[in-house]
Amino acid sequence: MSRLSKLLLSIPFCLALGAQADTAQDTLKRFVDGVQTFDARFDQTQIDERGTVTARSSGRFLLSRPAAGGRSDIGRFRWAYEKPYEQLSICDGAKLWAFDPDLNQATVRTAKTALAGTPAALLSQRGGLTEAFVVQDGGSDGEARVVRLLPKAKDSDFRSIELSIDKSGAPLRMRFQDPIGGASEVKFSNVATNKPIDAAQFQFTPPKGTEIVDGDGAPANGPRP
């Protein structure tokens, strides 16, 4: 066999090795290490255990993840629902605020406690993912790779989480499977990564008259003057 024939025969084998080199852990690391800020539109669909769509919503998601080697491993995010009605969740790195404009009520919790083992923690934190989740390869989703995460905590609200990540490390889709067979899927569009985001987007000041509820269990405060 000629040298050229041997070379040609070896190419598919080399390509196969290259395709297998990017493991689920590698893909997740590409997101964790490569995406510092994230700005995208989102469309969310909720499906019950029979496969019936029960709700659709949309809005904007902003994320600023903690710097490597920083004091905190909790990031900041702003999850703003715009349709079919407005709701807002903001994490400033220490507190997590959930604001319902219709009720004029805001619930505040300690971020570390509130986010433990949740999809929001998956997106916002930098470390500890392998401690909270079993990481599996979920195959491909177009040109993106799918990482499947199985919560280690027995009391988790989710049975599994799938995260589709593109070559740049940006998440394009998330799917959460609940323990009884329902699911929630979030698709991101107009994605921008690693661009400056105004820090004010991650701060929440309750509007005048807002009822403040302490979600950590302490007695609720009265309306904000």
N, C-alpha and C positions, 0 to 999 in steps of 0.2 A: 504494500500500500504506500502511495506517495506521501510526502510530508504535507502537501496541500489537502489530500483526502483526509488524513488524520486530523488536521486542523479544523476542517469543515465539520467532521463528525463530533469534534469536541465542543463546538460552539453551543449546540442545544443544551448540553450537560452543564456548561458554565452559566448559561442563562438561567437554567433551572435553579442552580445554587444561588444565584443572585436574587431570584424571586423569593426564595425561602429565607434569605438572610434577615429580612425585615420582620422580626417577630412581633407579637402583640405587645410585649414589653417595650420593644423599640419604637413602635408606633405611638404608644402612650407617652413615652419619654420625649418624642418629637413635639408633642403638644405641651407637656409639662415644662420642658426647657426652652422651647422655641417661641411660644406665644406669651408675650407679656401683657398686651392689651388686646381687647376684642370688642368690636362694635358691629352689630348686625341686626337686621330685621328678623322676626321669627313668626312662624305660623305653627300653632299647637292644635293637635287633634286628640280628643279623648275617645277611647273605644271601650265598650263593656266586654264582659266575658263571652258574649255571643257574637262579637265582632261588629256590633252596631255602633256607629258614630253617635256619641251623646253630646258632644260640645266641640266648638271650634273657637279659637281666639287668636289674636295677633297683637304684635307690638314691637318694642325695641329692647334689645339687651346690650348692656355695656359691662365690661369686665376689666379690672386692673389687678393682675395677679401679684403676689408678694415677690420682692426681689430675692434672688438666691443669696443665702447667708444672712438674711435680715432677721429681725427680732421675732417677727410673727410669720406663721405659715398660712394665715388666713387672708385671703384677698378681699377686694372690694368689688361690689357689683350693683347694678341697677336693672331690675327686671320690671319693665313698665308695660302693663297690659293696656291696650287702647281700644280694642274691639273684642266682644260686643259691649263691654263696659270697662271703665277705667279702674285699675287697681295698681298698687305700686309696692314693690319690695326693694329695700335698699339695705345693703350691708356696708358699713363704714370701716370694717376690719375689727371692730370691737362689739358693736351692737347691730342687731338685725331688726329693721323696722318693716312692718306690714301696714299699709295705709289704705283704707277704704273711703274714698271721697263721699260716696252716697250716704254712708253711716256717719261720716265725719269722725272716724275712730282709727286710732293707730295703736298697734300692739308692738311692744318692744321686748326683745329677748337678748340674752348674751349670745353673741354669734357662735362662739366655740361650741356651746351646748346645743343650740338650735340647729346647727348645720352638720353635726356629727353623723356620718354615714349617709348623707343625702346627696342627690345629684348636684345640688348647688355647691357642696363641698368639693365634689369631683372637679367642677369647673374652676372654682376659685382658689383652692389651696395649692401649694407647691409640693409639699411632702406628705408622707403617710398614706398614700393611696394603696400601696400594696399591703399595708397593715389593715386597712378597712375592707379591701376587696380582693377576691381571687380574680386574676387577670387571665382571660382566654382569648384565643384568636377566633374572630367571628366571620372570617372570610373577607370578601370584597363587596363594595357597594359602588358600582361604576369604577371610577378611578381611585376612589377612596378605600382605605382599609377599615375594617370593623373590629373594634375591641369590645369584647363582652366582659362585663364586670359582675361578679356575684358577691353580694354583701356577706361578710363573715358574721355579722351580728344576727342572731336568731330572731330578734324583734324588729328587723328592718321593714320599712314600708314597701320595699321593692324586692321582687324575686330575682330580677336581673336588670342590668342597664347595658344598652348597646350604644356605642359612640363611634360614628363614622368620621374618620380623620383624613384630610387630604394630604398631599405630599409636602405642603408647607407647614403642616402641624395644626391647621385650623379645623375645628369641629364643624361639620356640615349638617349632621343629623344626630339626634338623641332619641332613644326609645326606652321607656321604662315599663317593665312588666310587673304588675302588682301580684300579690300572693293568691288572689282569687281568679286570675286569668284576664283581667282588664289591662289596658295599656294606654300610655300617653306618649305621643310622638311629637317632637319639636324639630322643625326644619328651619335652617338658617339661610338667609339670602342677603345680598348686598354686604358681604363680609369684608371687613377691614381689620387687619391685624397690625400690632406694633406701631400704632399711630397715637400721638398724644391725645389724652382725654382730660378735659377740665375736671379737676379734683372736686369741684362743687357738685358734679353729677352724683357723687357718692356720699353726699351729706343730706340729712333730712331734718328740716325744721318744721314741727307740727304747725299747721295753720291755726290761727286764733279760734278758740272755741273747741278744738279737737279733744275728744275724750282719749286719754292715754291709759292703756291697759298694760300692766306688767305681766308679760307672758311667762316669767320665771317663777311665778307663784306668789309673789308678794301682793298685798292689797292694791287694787287699781287706784290710780290717781284720778283726781277730778279733771274737768276740762282745762285746757291750757288757756291762761288769761290772755 
